[in-house]
Amino acid sequence: NNIFGVLPFIAPEILKGQPYTQASDIYSFSIIMWEFTSKILPFNDKAHDLQLALSICKGERPEIIENTPQCYIDLMKKCWDEDPLKRPSSKEILNIIKNWIFRPDDNNEINEELKSNIMEIINAPIEHNNLIVKSHPKACYT
């Protein structure tokens, strides 16, 4: 009956007391996807308390970072869907990412446009977004 984990990464259905499923891990993966694009921890500007848990259960998600590739946004949103049954499986995620990297119609050549977009995200300075870099004193990640 206990919940373990770091609040921003815990799936809403777990916060609502439903049993753990693999879809719960997919939700957590979506938050890691977001962290990759933002370069900061999720919900760092908020206290990690009951109010945040309720907000997550009501559908609040981190703000999508400007210039994130649309295909990445689409997958991230599918993975953090409120309904665990609508989230893709890990196998589906693997296939989606493979299709990003290797264009099946181009003899498995690397998708250079997507590679360029991802490298832009990796190399972008933190100041590229409007997110608060300084964490709330009651934000806890351990």
ABEGO torsion letter per residue (X at the ends): XBBBEBAAABBAAAAAGBBBBAAAAAAAAAAAAAAAAAGBBBGAABBBBAAAAAAAAAGBBBBBBBGBBAAAAAAAAAAABABAAABBBAAAAAAAAAAAABBAAAGGBBBAAAAAAAAAAAABBAAABABBABBBAABBAX
